[in-house]
Amino acid sequence: MMEKKISTKKEQAVDWLRSEIEKDKIELEREKQKMVNSIKELNKEDIIKPIPKLTIWQKIKKVLLA
């Protein structure tokens, strides 16, 4: 026959707090992973518009006509 462990109110509160801390850690890790995945989906060109490279003739034309 198994005996049920009788715990005091303080022990119950500590156990509850530990379980809540563990749940929070799991939730935090889940949110961090979501954030990382959303950042990975971003395209560099969407954030920073690439600067078009000018050819030597375009540079000369720009200098002479500017």
C-alpha positions as CSV (number, residue, x, y, z in Angstrom):
1,M,0.0,0.0,0.0
2,M,1.4,3.4,-1.0
3,E,1.2,6.2,1.4
4,K,0.4,9.6,0.1
5,K,3.1,12.2,1.0
6,I,1.6,14.9,3.1
7,S,3.1,18.3,2.2
8,T,2.7,21.6,4.0
9,K,1.3,24.7,2.4
10,K,4.9,26.1,2.0
11,E,6.1,22.9,0.2
12,Q,3.0,23.0,-2.1
13,A,3.8,26.7,-2.9
14,V,7.4,25.9,-3.6
15,D,6.5,23.0,-5.9
16,W,3.9,25.2,-7.7
17,L,6.5,27.9,-8.1
18,R,9.1,25.4,-9.5
19,S,6.5,24.1,-12.0
20,E,5.6,27.6,-13.1
21,I,9.3,28.5,-13.6
22,E,9.7,25.4,-15.7
23,K,6.6,26.3,-17.8
24,D,8.0,29.8,-18.3
25,K,11.4,28.4,-19.5
26,I,9.7,26.2,-22.0
27,E,7.5,29.0,-23.2
28,L,10.5,31.3,-23.5
29,E,12.4,28.7,-25.6
30,R,9.4,28.3,-27.8
31,E,9.1,32.0,-28.4
32,K,12.8,32.4,-29.1
33,Q,12.6,29.6,-31.6
34,K,9.6,31.3,-33.3
35,M,11.6,34.6,-33.4
36,V,14.7,32.9,-34.9
37,N,12.5,31.2,-37.6
38,S,10.8,34.4,-38.5
39,I,14.1,36.2,-38.9
40,K,15.5,33.3,-41.0
41,E,12.5,33.8,-43.4
42,L,13.4,37.4,-44.1
43,N,15.1,38.2,-47.3
44,K,18.1,40.5,-47.2
45,E,16.9,42.4,-50.3
46,D,13.6,43.1,-48.5
47,I,15.4,44.9,-45.7
48,I,18.2,46.7,-47.5
49,K,17.7,47.8,-51.1
50,P,20.8,46.8,-53.1
51,I,22.8,49.6,-54.6
52,P,23.1,49.1,-58.4
53,K,26.7,48.9,-59.6
54,L,27.6,51.3,-62.3
55,T,29.7,50.4,-65.3
56,I,32.8,52.5,-66.1
57,W,30.9,54.2,-68.9
58,Q,28.0,55.0,-66.7
59,K,30.3,56.5,-64.1
60,I,32.0,58.6,-66.8
61,K,28.6,59.8,-68.2
62,K,27.5,60.6,-64.7
63,V,30.6,62.7,-64.0
64,L,30.5,64.5,-67.4
65,L,26.8,65.3,-67.3
66,A,26.4,66.0,-63.6
